[in-house]
Amino acid sequence: MNAETSWYLYMIRCRAGTLYAGISTDVERRFAEHVRGGPQAARYLRGKGPLELVYRVPAGTRSQATILESRIKKLPRALKLQLIAGELNIASLRDEAPTAHESLDFHDAGQGGA
């Protein structure tokens, strides 16, 4: 994949109501991997089904998507729920200048539940 590939941010709701955020170039394929629970699924999601894909949004390049994912994961649950409900505009999270930590934090692009 080249730097021009379109990446997406997505959120999944687990059976217990917890939220998981991730990024992918193919959200449907990635969600199916999580649902199957095999070796390609996020460890956080294994055994937490049924899973529901509750949010997806274009996130730009991989670098932009990773930064956006990091910001989403740091949000309080209430703000994540507002984002899912359409009550919070994702643009406000995109417009923030990245911190030095965010610009170096690319190794965990697919991990993290909230």
C-alpha angles and dihedrals in degrees: 000000000000130000090262093065113118114243127197134206115220138180128208126198116216128213091265091050097255117142128229123195124201144152131233143156089229112035096181092054092045093048090050089053090053092048092050089052095212129140092292093057121099109261090227091063099046111117093003098102155163087077125198125200101223105166141023132166135168109261104184122229123005090260092052091045092051092051091047091048091052091052092048092051090054094053120103113254092252091060092047089054090050089052091051091047091051092246094116122055114230089212090075089062094045094051096060115103110247117252121233089254093053094050090055097040101088100119097083099049096139102037136092143072126205 
